[in-house]
């Protein structure tokens, strides 16, 4: 029987012989044909029902007295059903007392999907009903897919239209400026269009074109579900300086005043630096389009209202003195292809991609009005630290550490944090099993295991913890409930690291574990483990 995704298929059986209808019901029930069956022994009742209820299959008796096809009530009903949009495509199996070839030909000439002669054989009815329901299911699936493809094609056409339009402006400007540069340099020096000015204008337009292309590429990754962050530690001050420096030529060309307030030099964020930079540049590009005379960028560390010990957040605000955004549009403005009633056009991708980047970092993005009537776009990102918070890993930097996770992104994140923290001997394995392989011979000082995924093999972990030397330390990353489940099963002590991952806490825990191993002094330097004399 076909597996219908959402609903049970509906079948209508029509026959003036009530006994025949009961036989059809009995066969479908006994043969376990999953369907919702409605039976009618009056043609008018069936026709009224079918006028309002869409069905997947009709079992229709010819109802032709003595085989006289010209008097067939079934064929007349069939013709009327085919004339109505609701039933024009509904498959019909015609039933008849006669199996003569002329009767079957007449049935198929009228457009019947199949023909079954009486007495009805159970295997025949089951097979033919299920075959047609299978075809119906495939037809509906194809119609849905075609609808999705048409919608996607429409979105692609819209995207190509807006991007082509937006790219045309900077590319046309570049072409004109290059033509001017191609003229005599001596003549240019006498005009207001000096080579340096024209090159600056080329840079402005090239940066605009680059941002448009980058947004389209990021959109493709978002739509395909493959936009994955590669988080690293980054200096928040340097990130903002880099982003704003990239926009300086455009700001100067538009004669916009620019205020920049930077966070302290020791503020460290954790995230995908390139993605976050792109989000900030998109906000800046949006501000440049709408600003009247001034743009301000402010980066600072804040805390959400609540407990005094709440985690600090990195806030980046980009403010312009343009016409502002109506309250009704302040959420919609971050949707794909959305645009506000502000006068300048755009492709509606920059803010959408900025929101997706912020979402990927478990942050928050919003827009609020300014006292002067402009707009202030704000991003808040978690996982912000001070340089002084980081442990000194120099004494344990050469310790052998193995990272195991079923998820590639988590394995890369754990390894990346350790390497950026100063560890030089880190190996990551993307697997749901703890198989140290060649790493076992190196006698790893520490094995970090990600237990967050439901497909992780805990039995395999138990065996691995028994197989390696007891001097190897174990740090398990999981949620509290997961620890309660595995704690009674694991054979030797281990350290806990609660999910979600806090990279600074990971570094402190690793440092403490390896410092303790170094204090034990039972390992030689040649093994890659910590030695007490290191």
C-alpha positions in Angstrom: 0.0 0.0 0.0 1.4 3.4 -0.9 2.6 5.5 2.0 0.7 8.8 1.9 2.5 11.6 3.6 -0.5 13.5 5.1 -3.9 11.9 4.4 -5.6 8.6 3.9 -6.7 8.2 0.3 -10.5 8.6 -0.3 -12.4 6.2 -2.5 -16.0 6.4 -3.7 -17.9 3.3 -4.9 -21.1 3.8 -7.0 -23.4 0.9 -7.8 -27.2 0.5 -7.8 -26.7 -3.0 -6.5 -26.1 -2.6 -2.7 -24.8 -6.2 -2.4 -22.0 -5.4 -4.9 -21.1 -2.4 -2.8 -20.9 -4.5 0.3 -18.6 -6.9 -1.5 -16.3 -4.1 -2.5 -16.2 -2.8 1.1 -15.5 -6.3 2.4 -12.7 -7.0 0.0 -10.9 -3.7 0.7 -11.2 -4.3 4.4 -10.0 -7.9 4.3 -7.1 -7.1 1.9 -5.9 -4.3 4.3 -6.2 -1.6 1.7 -5.8 1.6 3.7 -8.5 4.0 2.5 -11.6 6.0 3.4 -14.4 4.3 1.5 -17.8 6.0 0.8 -20.5 3.9 -1.0 -23.5 5.1 -2.9 -26.3 3.0 -4.5 -28.0 6.1 -6.0 -26.3 8.0 -8.8 -27.8 11.4 -7.8 -26.4 11.0 -4.2 -23.0 10.1 -5.5 -22.9 13.1 -7.9 -23.9 15.6 -5.2 -21.2 14.2 -2.9 -18.5 14.3 -5.6 -19.4 17.9 -6.5 -18.1 19.0 -3.1 -15.6 16.3 -1.9 -12.4 15.7 -3.8 -11.5 12.0 -3.9 -8.5 9.9 -5.1 -10.4 7.1 -6.9 -13.9 6.3 -8.1 -15.2 2.7 -8.5 -18.1 3.1 -10.9 -20.4 0.4 -12.1 -21.6 0.7 -15.7 -25.2 0.1 -14.6 -26.1 -0.9 -18.1 -29.3 -3.1 -18.3 -28.7 -6.2 -20.4 -25.3 -4.8 -21.5 -26.9 -1.9 -23.5 -24.2 0.7 -23.3 -26.4 3.4 -24.6 -28.5 3.1 -21.5 -25.5 3.0 -19.1 -26.1 5.3 -16.1 -22.5 4.8 -15.1 -21.2 6.2 -18.4 -23.5 9.2 -18.3 -22.3 9.9 -14.8 -18.7 9.5 -15.9 -19.2 12.0 -18.7 -20.7 14.6 -16.3 -17.9 14.1 -13.8 -15.3 14.6 -16.5 -17.0 18.0 -17.3 -16.4 19.3 -13.8 -13.0 20.7 -12.8 -13.1 19.0 -9.4 -13.3 15.5 -11.0 -11.8 16.0 -14.4 -8.5 14.3 -13.4 -9.9 11.8 -10.8 -9.2 8.2 -12.0 -12.2 5.9 -12.5 -12.3 2.1 -12.4 -15.4 0.9 -14.3 -17.1 -2.2 -13.0 -19.4 -4.3 -15.2 -21.3 -7.6 -15.2 -20.0 -8.3 -18.7 -16.4 -8.8 -19.7 -17.0 -8.7 -23.4 -14.3 -6.9 -25.4 -16.8 -4.4 -26.8 -17.7 -3.4 -23.2 -14.1 -3.0 -22.2 -13.3 -0.9 -25.3 -16.2 1.3 -24.6 -15.0 1.8 -21.0 -11.5 2.8 -22.0 -12.8 5.0 -24.8 -14.6 7.0 -22.2 -11.3 7.5 -20.3 -11.5 4.8 -17.6 -8.2 4.1 -15.7 -9.0 0.4 -15.5 -11.8 -2.1 -15.9 -12.9 -5.0 -13.6 -15.5 -7.6 -14.6 -17.9 -9.2 -12.1 -17.8 -11.3 -10.1 -15.0 -9.2 -8.5 -11.9 -11.2 -7.5 -10.3 -9.9 -4.3 -6.7 -10.0 -5.5 -7.6 -8.2 -8.7 -9.5 -5.4 -7.0 -6.7 -5.0 -4.4 -3.9 -4.9 -7.0 -5.6 -2.5 -9.3 -6.8 -0.1 -6.6 -3.3 0.0 -5.0 -1.7 0.6 -8.4 -3.9 3.5 -9.2 -3.5 5.0 -5.7 0.3 4.7 -6.2 0.0 6.6 -9.4 -2.2 9.2 -7.8 0.3 9.6 -4.9 3.1 10.1 -7.4 1.1 12.6 -9.4 0.3 14.7 -6.4 4.0 14.5 -5.3 5.0 15.7 -8.7 2.5 18.5 -8.7 3.8 19.7 -5.3 7.4 19.5 -6.5 6.5 21.4 -9.6 4.9 24.0 -7.5 8.0 24.3 -5.3 10.2 24.5 -8.4 8.0 27.2 -9.9 8.2 29.2 -6.7 12.0 28.7 -6.6 12.3 29.7 -10.2 10.3 32.8 -9.4 12.5 33.7 -6.5 15.6 33.1 -8.7 14.2 35.4 -11.4 13.5 38.0 -8.8 16.9 37.7 -7.3 18.6 37.9 -10.7 16.5 40.9 -11.5 17.3 42.9 -8.4 21.0 41.9 -8.3 21.5 42.7 -12.0 19.9 46.0 -11.4 22.0 46.8 -8.4 25.2 45.6 -10.1 24.5 47.7 -13.2 25.1 51.0 -11.3 28.6 50.3 -9.9 29.7 48.6 -13.0 28.6 51.4 -15.2 30.4 53.9 -13.0 33.6 51.8 -13.1 33.3 51.7 -16.9 32.9 55.5 -17.2 35.7 56.2 -14.7 38.1 53.9 -16.5 37.3 55.7 -19.8 38.2 58.9 -18.1 41.5 57.4 -16.9 42.2 56.3 -20.4 42.3 59.9 -21.5 45.4 61.9 -21.4 46.9 62.1 -17.9 48.1 65.6 -18.5 44.6 66.7 -19.3 43.3 65.0 -16.2 45.7 66.9 -13.9 44.2 70.1 -15.2 40.6 69.0 -14.4 38.8 68.3 -11.2 38.9 64.6 -12.1 42.4 63.8 -10.9 43.7 60.2 -11.2 43.7 59.8 -7.5 40.0 60.9 -7.2 39.0 58.6 -10.1 40.8 55.6 -8.6 39.0 56.3 -5.2 35.7 56.3 -7.1 36.6 53.0 -8.7 37.4 51.5 -5.3 34.0 52.7 -4.0 32.1 51.1 -6.8 34.1 47.9 -6.7 33.5 47.5 -3.0 29.7 48.0 -3.6 29.8 45.4 -6.4 31.8 43.0 -4.2 29.3 43.3 -1.3 26.4 42.5 -3.7 28.1 39.4 -5.0 29.1 38.3 -1.5 25.5 38.7 -0.3 24.3 36.5 -3.2 26.8 33.8 -2.4 25.8 33.9 1.2 22.2 33.7 0.3 22.9 30.5 -1.7 24.5 28.9 1.3 21.6 29.9 3.5 19.0 28.5 1.1 21.0 25.3 0.8 21.4 25.0 4.6 25.2 24.9 4.3 26.1 28.3 5.9 28.2 27.0 8.8 30.1 29.2 11.2 33.8 28.5 11.8 34.2 30.3 15.2 37.5 31.7 16.4 38.6 34.2 19.0 38.8 37.7 17.5 39.7 41.1 18.8 36.4 43.1 18.7 38.2 46.5 18.4 40.3 45.3 15.4 37.2 43.8 13.7 35.3 47.1 13.8 38.4 49.1 12.7 38.8 46.8 9.7 35.1 47.0 8.7 35.0 50.8 9.0 38.3 51.3 7.1 36.8 49.3 4.2 33.9 51.8 4.0 36.0 55.0 4.3 36.3 55.7 0.6 32.5 55.5 0.2 31.9 57.6 3.3 34.3 60.3 1.9 32.8 60.2 -1.5 29.3 60.8 -0.1 30.7 63.4 2.3 29.2 61.7 5.3 30.4 62.6 8.8 31.5 59.5 10.6 31.7 58.8 14.4 33.4 55.7 15.7 33.3 54.5 19.3 35.4 51.4 19.8 35.4 48.8 22.6 38.5 48.5 24.8 41.5 46.8 23.2 41.3 43.8 25.4 37.7 42.8 24.4 37.7 39.4 22.7 34.7 37.8 20.9 34.1 34.3 19.8 32.5 33.6 16.4 33.1 33.5 12.7 35.1 36.6 12.2 34.4 36.8 8.4 30.7 36.3 8.8 30.4 38.9 11.6 32.4 41.3 9.5 30.1 40.8 6.6 27.0 41.4 8.8 28.6 44.7 10.1 29.5 45.8 6.5 25.9 45.1 5.4 24.7 47.3 8.2 27.2 50.0 7.2 26.2 49.7 3.6 22.6 50.1 4.5 23.4 53.2 6.6 25.4 54.7 3.8 22.4 54.4 1.4 20.0 56.2 3.7 22.1 58.6 5.8 21.5 62.3 5.4 24.8 63.6 6.7 26.1 61.4 9.5 26.8 57.8 10.5 27.9 56.5 13.9 29.3 53.1 14.7 29.6 52.0 18.4 31.0 48.8 19.8 30.8 48.1 23.5 30.3 45.4 26.1 26.8 45.3 27.7 24.7 43.1 29.9 21.1 42.2 29.4 18.7 43.4 32.1 18.5 40.7 34.8 20.9 39.1 37.3 24.0 41.2 38.0 26.2 38.2 37.1 24.6 37.7 33.6 27.0 37.0 30.8 28.5 40.0 29.0 27.5 40.6 25.4 29.2 42.4 22.5 26.9 45.1 21.1 27.6 46.7 17.7 25.3 49.6 16.8 25.3 51.3 13.3 23.2 54.5 13.4 22.3 56.9 10.6 20.4 60.2 10.4 18.2 59.1 7.5 14.4 59.0 7.4 14.0 56.2 9.8 11.9 53.0 9.7 8.2 52.8 10.6 7.4 50.7 13.6 5.3 48.2 11.5 8.4 47.5 9.4 11.0 47.0 12.0 10.7 43.2 12.0 9.8 42.7 8.4 12.9 44.7 7.3 15.1 41.6 8.1 13.2 39.3 5.8 14.5 38.2 2.4 14.0 40.7 -0.3 12.3 43.1 2.1 12.6 46.8 1.8 11.3 49.7 3.8 9.5 52.9 2.6 12.8 54.7 2.8 13.4 56.3 -0.6 16.6 54.5 -1.8 16.2 51.0 -3.5 18.2 47.8 -2.8 18.0 44.1 -3.2 16.8 43.4 0.3 19.5 40.8 1.0 21.9 42.7 3.2 19.8 42.9 6.4 18.4 39.4 5.8 21.9 37.9 5.6 23.0 40.0 8.7 20.1 38.4 10.6 21.0 34.9 9.5 24.6 35.4 10.6 23.5 36.7 14.0 21.0 33.8 14.4 23.9 31.4 13.6 25.8 32.9 16.5 22.8 32.7 18.9 22.7 36.5 19.0 20.1 39.2 18.5 19.6 41.9 15.8 17.0 44.7 15.8 16.4 48.2 14.7 15.2 51.1 16.8 14.5 54.8 16.1 16.8 57.6 17.1 15.7 60.8 18.9 16.4 62.7 15.6 14.3 60.3 13.6 17.0 58.1 12.1 17.5 54.4 12.5 19.9 52.5 14.8 20.6 48.9 13.8 22.0 46.9 16.7 23.6 43.5 17.1 24.3 41.7 20.3 26.5 38.6 20.4 27.2 36.2 23.3 30.6 34.8 24.3 32.6 38.0 24.8 35.7 38.0 27.1 38.6 40.1 28.4 42.2 39.2 27.4 43.1 38.9 31.0 40.5 36.1 31.4 42.5 33.7 29.3 44.7 31.1 31.0 48.3 30.8 30.2 48.7 27.4 28.4 52.4 27.7 27.7 53.4 25.1 30.3 51.0 22.5 28.9 51.0 23.5 25.2 52.7 20.3 24.0 50.4 17.9 25.7 48.7 15.4 23.4 44.9 16.0 23.3 42.4 14.0 21.3 38.9 15.5 20.4 36.1 13.1 19.5 32.7 14.3 18.2 30.1 12.9 15.8 29.6 16.4 14.4 32.3 17.8 12.2 31.5 21.4 13.2 31.8 20.6 16.9 35.0 18.7 16.4 36.5 21.7 14.5 35.2 24.1 17.1 36.8 22.3 20.0 40.1 21.8 18.1 40.1 25.4 17.0 39.6 26.7 20.5 42.5 24.6 21.8 44.8 25.5 19.0 44.0 29.2 19.3 44.5 29.0 23.0 48.1 27.8 22.4 47.9 24.0 22.3 50.1 22.5 19.6 49.4 18.8 19.7 45.6 18.5 19.1 44.0 15.8 17.0 40.2 15.7 16.2 38.2 12.7 15.1 34.7 13.1 13.6 33.0 9.9 14.7 30.4 8.6 17.2 32.8 6.0 18.5 35.9 6.6 20.6 38.6 4.9 18.5 41.9 6.4 19.4 43.8 4.3 16.8 47.3 5.6 16.4 46.7 8.1 19.1 46.6 5.3 21.7 50.3 4.7 21.1 51.0 8.3 22.0 49.3 7.9 25.3 47.2 11.0 25.1 47.1 13.2 28.1 43.5 14.2 27.6 40.6 12.9 25.5 37.7 15.3 25.0 34.4 13.6 24.0 31.3 15.3 22.7 28.3 13.3 24.1 25.6 15.8 22.9 24.5 13.7 19.9 22.0 10.9 20.4 23.8 8.6 18.1 27.0 8.5 20.2 28.1 5.0 21.2 28.3 5.0 25.0 29.1 1.3 25.2 32.1 2.0 22.9 33.1 4.9 25.2 33.0 2.5 28.2 35.4 0.1 26.5 37.7 2.9 25.4 38.0 4.3 28.9 39.0 0.8 30.1 41.6 0.3 27.3 43.7 3.4 27.7 46.0 4.0 30.6 44.4 5.3 33.7 46.7 8.3 33.5 44.8 9.6 30.5 42.2 12.2 31.6 38.7 12.4 30.2 36.7 15.5 29.6 33.1 14.9 28.5 30.9 17.6 26.9 27.2 17.1 27.4 24.0 18.4 29.0 23.2 17.8 32.6 20.6 15.1 31.7 23.1 13.3 29.6 25.5 13.1 32.5 22.9 11.6 34.8 22.3 8.9 32.2 25.9 7.9 31.5 27.5 8.5 35.0 26.6 5.0 36.4 28.0 3.3 33.3 31.5 4.9 33.0 34.4 2.9 34.6 36.8 5.7 35.6 36.6 9.3 36.8 36.1 12.0 34.3 35.7 15.8 34.2 32.4 17.4 33.1 32.0 20.3 30.7 28.4 21.4 30.5 26.9 22.2 27.1 26.5 24.6 25.3 30.2 25.1 24.9 31.8 28.1 26.6 35.3 28.3 24.9 36.9 30.1 27.7 35.7 27.6 30.2 37.1 24.8 28.0 40.5 26.4 28.0 40.5 26.8 31.8 39.3 23.2 32.3 41.9 21.8 29.9 44.6 23.9 31.6 43.6 22.6 35.1 43.5 19.0 34.0 46.9 19.1 32.2 48.5 21.1 35.0 47.4 18.3 37.4 48.8 15.7 35.1 52.1 17.6 34.9 52.2 17.7 38.7 51.9 13.9 38.8 55.2 13.7 36.9 54.7 10.1 35.7 55.1 10.7 32.0 58.2 11.2 29.9 58.5 14.1 27.3 58.9 11.7 24.4 55.3 10.5 24.6 53.7 13.8 23.9 52.4 13.9 27.5 53.2 16.4 30.1 56.3 15.8 32.2 56.7 17.3 35.6 60.0 18.8 34.6 58.5 20.7 31.5 
